[in-house]
Amino acid sequence: MLAISIVALVISAFALPFTVWAARAAAKQAKAAHDQTQIQREQVAAAREQTQLQRKLARDASQPYVWADIQPDMQQGTVMHVVVGNSGPTVARNVRVTFDPPLPAGQQQSDKVEKVQRILATGLRSLAPGRVIRWTLGAGYDLLSTEEPQVRTVCVEGDGPYGPLPVLEMQIDISEWRQSRDAPDGSLHHVRGAIKDLTKAVDGVGRTMKRAADRLEYPPRETFELNEMGDSFTRRQLASPTPDDETETGTDPAPSSPPSIPQIIATTEPLALSVLARGVANSRRWVMHGDRRESRH
């Protein structure tokens, strides 16, 4: 029995290092499994945050973006407008805009501006994507006559497809437009009008030349059949006049020949060129306008 115990003790002594090594390996595996579990938890949390962020981005991308501003009329550069627009992809509803203090108004626009402020405070029923509405406040030189700052606090509210929109509040200083250039932007409408006027002028010249050319064409000479029973007076009236008749009656000699077509063209060509030049100048005046005027604010 003693020998068996000694042998078992020796075997246990030899197995002890392996047991310690296995325990350490198991501890490392347990720690690695714990770390892996923690990493997986972090990955799940990150995926959840990413999903929430994508949902928020998708929701924000489908929200209307309603804004309000006070701007000059860029078509002619003098009149000031209050502008409300929707730059988002969806329809905004119940759009309410308030100004504190109230909007300024020109001498001839005070009643209209008060009505506009009531309409904006009550709310616009809807504002489609890309839609911009403008109301006239008055002339810029009238609204910007004083040198003092004219700060207005603008509050924009509305409803989108997911409920109320975030309230947009900002400050606008109208006096910042003072001393700015008032050159209007180009407008294809004015260019179209100038081309239309030019077309009318050219058509008028063409009709004038056509009428002048028609005068060169003589109608065929009419022939008359004289009845043998006709009296001498009728025969004399229908017959061609003789030189003696012209001398007796004192009639003027035959008129000179009418002008030829080249003469008519040479006469009307300066007028046509003048009309064309004036039309081209009007077109260029509407297109190339940006460098012609200085600020009048």
Steps between C-alpha positions, in 0.01 A plus 500: 500500500783731579654441162173575325463824693852604411439429132174698508674788670772503237242495220307785664818701528569454132135586409491817709674726243268378226200567722621853573562563131153371407341720765681805368395415142140461612518837676635663185225342292239622745644850486509489119140383492404784733683751283336357190161532662575861591607573143183344368296713738679810378438395140132453572484844665683658205266329253204625698636855500571476127145383436360785706725747320390371160138526605558856619679591176221347292242686706686830480551454125125473450418802716408837345741787564303822539680833522419871495709799397487864389659545158508751215323424176781362284306564179523878530710550816304772684192357673541305827302179554421273794557147372379164633614180331526123535834349395416150621374197302154477658201724561498722809164568666376767738804719439507787750748788483521783754723808506599685816487798469251516211615533141585844361282637223529766235270799482267333250518146641418542871147355481610210282794414726272483804276253316803295399618476861156383610497236228845373597420498871175311439682250281524393138294189436775330300831572332605265221864393443698770321223755537592861587245771582591870497320802640604858429613717792588815307789671326846434638595868515190558716551206738875559537488877538629493860849392604383316811497118510165341423519159667198271487464165676337249267328188635395231250276211601319233305401136467661230292415138415618384846341773706614846614823630352784633714446869566733717292587828669751749364573870482496708183653847472338678208757781512766257377359547149594867513780597258465168318485485122149513358581368153223253412560148381453407136150405392408297194162671513657835410711337228187342354325837505792667321506226235124535456535877444783437255285250310216752473739766369648266239151391389401866463802567279416192295142614447619846398739357242229268370257788451768699320575205275130451425480857371736405217250253358246672271157348444425387144346767279124465486342467158158622408276392217336802341155456372463619150205703617705677771522871473813691419535627857530148643747405231707805578507427877608139452752567228865567580577874521688657211777758530256765374252409775770531764596841366141621487397375842823605665559164667831424661744278320517131590649437841852380530567129534472361855818408691650161443533225762873569563414865562231403752737260678770765512249743651360264766824318586626763752164490679507119521858497627413766759205296628711182518778679686254647749345157566840336552601780736182451703568125525856556616381764745280246679760221496817694582372723774709408802778756447289799404355629825627575846320453828203722569412363846 
